[in-house]
Amino acid sequence: MNAERMEGMDPRSRRALNDLQEMILKRYPEAWLDVAPGDDPEGIYLRATVDIDDVEQILDVVRDRLFEIQVDEGLPIYLIPLEPFGRVMGDLRAERSRHAGFGFQRAGRTP
């Protein structure tokens, strides 16, 4: 989230986001974090991209604090753990090569 949006954010939300970001970066210093508004549900979304095998581990780091933020403080702040694009593409290529010998073909193509 750009600095202008952070300045316009209420102090409680800004503090909550800072807490989550610090917790994630302490465990995953290589994490890429991005904050943006969202509407499904409406709120503030913290996207955390980390190159690990199971991105759900990111939730383990902040689960208790995120619960406090959402339930006790009533703030609509959500975390979306993501894999880096390169990892996703590598996984897709590996999956495609595993199925290459089974006669699968791309849609719209004929032999």
ZADO-1210 file (C-alpha; in nm, 4 decimals, padded with zeros to 6 digits):
<atoms>
<atom x="00.0000" y="00.0000" z="00.0000" code="MET" pos="1"/>
<atom x="00.1393" y="00.3367" z="-00.0865" code="ASN" pos="2"/>
<atom x="00.2313" y="00.5888" z="00.1830" code="ALA" pos="3"/>
<atom x="-00.0680" y="00.8112" z="00.1028" code="GLU" pos="4"/>
<atom x="-00.3134" y="00.5303" z="00.1700" code="ARG" pos="5"/>
<atom x="-00.1348" y="00.4333" z="00.4917" code="MET" pos="6"/>
<atom x="-00.1591" y="00.7940" z="00.6108" code="GLU" pos="7"/>
<atom x="-00.5329" y="00.7964" z="00.5429" code="GLY" pos="8"/>
<atom x="-00.5833" y="00.4725" z="00.7346" code="MET" pos="9"/>
<atom x="-00.7068" y="00.4869" z="01.0910" code="ASP" pos="10"/>
<atom x="-00.4312" y="00.4454" z="01.3531" code="PRO" pos="11"/>
<atom x="-00.5678" y="00.1157" z="01.4897" code="ARG" pos="12"/>
<atom x="-00.5626" y="-00.0465" z="01.1463" code="SER" pos="13"/>
<atom x="-00.2176" y="00.0920" z="01.0711" code="ARG" pos="14"/>
<atom x="-00.0859" y="-00.0430" z="01.4036" code="ARG" pos="15"/>
<atom x="-00.2472" y="-00.3850" z="01.3427" code="ALA" pos="16"/>
<atom x="-00.0962" y="-00.4090" z="00.9942" code="LEU" pos="17"/>
<atom x="00.2441" y="-00.3077" z="01.1259" code="ASN" pos="18"/>
<atom x="00.2212" y="-00.5817" z="01.3911" code="ASP" pos="19"/>
<atom x="00.1408" y="-00.8469" z="01.1305" code="LEU" pos="20"/>
<atom x="00.4115" y="-00.7275" z="00.8938" code="GLN" pos="21"/>
<atom x="00.6753" y="-00.7260" z="01.1689" code="GLU" pos="22"/>
<atom x="00.5796" y="-01.0770" z="01.2796" code="MET" pos="23"/>
<atom x="00.6002" y="-01.2119" z="00.9248" code="ILE" pos="24"/>
<atom x="00.9287" y="-01.0369" z="00.8455" code="LEU" pos="25"/>
<atom x="01.0840" y="-01.1569" z="01.1713" code="LYS" pos="26"/>
<atom x="01.0206" y="-01.5195" z="01.0675" code="ARG" pos="27"/>
<atom x="01.0533" y="-01.4698" z="00.6903" code="TYR" pos="28"/>
<atom x="01.2847" y="-01.1727" z="00.6238" code="PRO" pos="29"/>
<atom x="01.2704" y="-01.2435" z="00.2494" code="GLU" pos="30"/>
<atom x="00.8904" y="-01.2045" z="00.2441" code="ALA" pos="31"/>
<atom x="00.7320" y="-00.9603" z="00.0020" code="TRP" pos="32"/>
<atom x="00.4386" y="-00.7786" z="00.1621" code="LEU" pos="33"/>
<atom x="00.1678" y="-00.5756" z="-00.0038" code="ASP" pos="34"/>
<atom x="-00.1362" y="-00.4052" z="00.1477" code="VAL" pos="35"/>
<atom x="-00.4456" y="-00.3188" z="-00.0541" code="ALA" pos="36"/>
<atom x="-00.8151" y="-00.2587" z="-00.0026" code="PRO" pos="37"/>
<atom x="-01.0474" y="-00.5436" z="-00.0905" code="GLY" pos="38"/>
<atom x="-01.4192" y="-00.5962" z="-00.1202" code="ASP" pos="39"/>
<atom x="-01.4928" y="-00.9675" z="-00.0740" code="ASP" pos="40"/>
<atom x="-01.5321" y="-00.9213" z="00.2177" code="PRO" pos="41"/>
<atom x="-01.4696" y="-00.5496" z="00.2397" code="GLU" pos="42"/>
<atom x="-01.1541" y="-00.4708" z="00.4302" code="GLY" pos="43"/>
<atom x="-00.7796" y="-00.4394" z="00.4156" code="ILE" pos="44"/>
<atom x="-00.5811" y="-00.7260" z="00.2670" code="TYR" pos="45"/>
<atom x="-00.2208" y="-00.8041" z="00.3571" code="LEU" pos="46"/>
<atom x="-00.0680" y="-01.0248" z="00.0885" code="ARG" pos="47"/>
<atom x="00.2430" y="-01.2079" z="00.2039" code="ALA" pos="48"/>
<atom x="00.4506" y="-01.3791" z="-00.0641" code="THR" pos="49"/>
<atom x="00.7105" y="-01.6205" z="00.0703" code="VAL" pos="50"/>
<atom x="00.9099" y="-01.8871" z="-00.1130" code="ASP" pos="51"/>
<atom x="00.8329" y="-02.1858" z="00.1112" code="ILE" pos="52"/>
<atom x="00.6789" y="-02.5271" z="00.0434" code="ASP" pos="53"/>
<atom x="00.3600" y="-02.4594" z="00.2421" code="ASP" pos="54"/>
<atom x="00.2455" y="-02.0970" z="00.2532" code="VAL" pos="55"/>
<atom x="-00.0084" y="-02.1898" z="00.5226" code="GLU" pos="56"/>
<atom x="00.2914" y="-02.1779" z="00.7582" code="GLN" pos="57"/>
<atom x="00.2713" y="-01.7986" z="00.7294" code="ILE" pos="58"/>
<atom x="-00.0660" y="-01.8146" z="00.9032" code="LEU" pos="59"/>
<atom x="00.0909" y="-02.0113" z="01.1881" code="ASP" pos="60"/>
<atom x="00.3160" y="-01.7127" z="01.2593" code="VAL" pos="61"/>
<atom x="00.0321" y="-01.4598" z="01.2937" code="VAL" pos="62"/>
<atom x="-00.2782" y="-01.6679" z="01.3715" code="ARG" pos="63"/>
<atom x="-00.3282" y="-01.5499" z="01.7306" code="ASP" pos="64"/>
<atom x="-00.2642" y="-01.1826" z="01.6519" code="ARG" pos="65"/>
<atom x="-00.4855" y="-01.1967" z="01.3431" code="LEU" pos="66"/>
<atom x="-00.7658" y="-01.3430" z="01.5570" code="PHE" pos="67"/>
<atom x="-00.7256" y="-01.0570" z="01.8059" code="GLU" pos="68"/>
<atom x="-00.7335" y="-00.8018" z="01.5244" code="ILE" pos="69"/>
<atom x="-01.0442" y="-00.9445" z="01.3614" code="GLN" pos="70"/>
<atom x="-01.2469" y="-01.0557" z="01.6642" code="VAL" pos="71"/>
<atom x="-01.1348" y="-00.8572" z="01.9670" code="ASP" pos="72"/>
<atom x="-01.0542" y="-00.5310" z="01.7857" code="GLU" pos="73"/>
<atom x="-01.3214" y="-00.5707" z="01.5168" code="GLY" pos="74"/>
<atom x="-01.0893" y="-00.4669" z="01.2339" code="LEU" pos="75"/>
<atom x="-01.1534" y="-00.6050" z="00.8835" code="PRO" pos="76"/>
<atom x="-00.7933" y="-00.7042" z="00.8133" code="ILE" pos="77"/>
<atom x="-00.7198" y="-01.0245" z="00.6248" code="TYR" pos="78"/>
<atom x="-00.4038" y="-01.2155" z="00.5345" code="LEU" pos="79"/>
<atom x="-00.3523" y="-01.3836" z="00.1998" code="ILE" pos="80"/>
<atom x="-00.0450" y="-01.6111" z="00.1955" code="PRO" pos="81"/>
<atom x="00.0977" y="-01.6526" z="-00.1549" code="LEU" pos="82"/>
<atom x="00.3713" y="-01.8422" z="-00.3353" code="GLU" pos="83"/>
<atom x="00.6048" y="-01.6511" z="-00.5663" code="PRO" pos="84"/>
<atom x="00.5118" y="-01.6611" z="-00.9344" code="PHE" pos="85"/>
<atom x="00.8322" y="-01.8473" z="-01.0250" code="GLY" pos="86"/>
<atom x="00.7513" y="-02.1292" z="-00.7831" code="ARG" pos="87"/>
<atom x="00.3969" y="-02.1611" z="-00.9154" code="VAL" pos="88"/>
<atom x="00.5227" y="-02.1758" z="-01.2749" code="MET" pos="89"/>
<atom x="00.7852" y="-02.4341" z="-01.1799" code="GLY" pos="90"/>
<atom x="00.5181" y="-02.6493" z="-01.0144" code="ASP" pos="91"/>
<atom x="00.2990" y="-02.6236" z="-01.3249" code="LEU" pos="92"/>
<atom x="00.5876" y="-02.7231" z="-01.5522" code="ARG" pos="93"/>
<atom x="00.6690" y="-03.0201" z="-01.3289" code="ALA" pos="94"/>
<atom x="00.3054" y="-03.1287" z="-01.3294" code="GLU" pos="95"/>
<atom x="00.2895" y="-03.0987" z="-01.7078" code="ARG" pos="96"/>
<atom x="00.6040" y="-03.3087" z="-01.7524" code="SER" pos="97"/>
<atom x="00.4659" y="-03.5787" z="-01.5184" code="ARG" pos="98"/>
<atom x="00.1602" y="-03.6083" z="-01.7421" code="HIS" pos="99"/>
<atom x="00.3435" y="-03.5784" z="-02.0747" code="ALA" pos="100"/>
<atom x="00.3672" y="-03.9542" z="-02.1202" code="GLY" pos="101"/>
<atom x="-00.0052" y="-04.0111" z="-02.0661" code="PHE" pos="102"/>
<atom x="-00.1262" y="-03.8708" z="-02.3976" code="GLY" pos="103"/>
<atom x="-00.2731" y="-03.5502" z="-02.2567" code="PHE" pos="104"/>
<atom x="-00.2955" y="-03.2711" z="-02.5084" code="GLN" pos="105"/>
<atom x="-00.3736" y="-02.9043" z="-02.4867" code="ARG" pos="106"/>
<atom x="-00.7284" y="-02.8048" z="-02.5702" code="ALA" pos="107"/>
<atom x="-00.7797" y="-02.7073" z="-02.9305" code="GLY" pos="108"/>
<atom x="-00.4789" y="-02.8998" z="-03.0606" code="ARG" pos="109"/>
<atom x="-00.4853" y="-03.2158" z="-03.2643" code="THR" pos="110"/>
<atom x="-00.1944" y="-03.4511" z="-03.3258" code="PRO" pos="111"/>
</atoms>
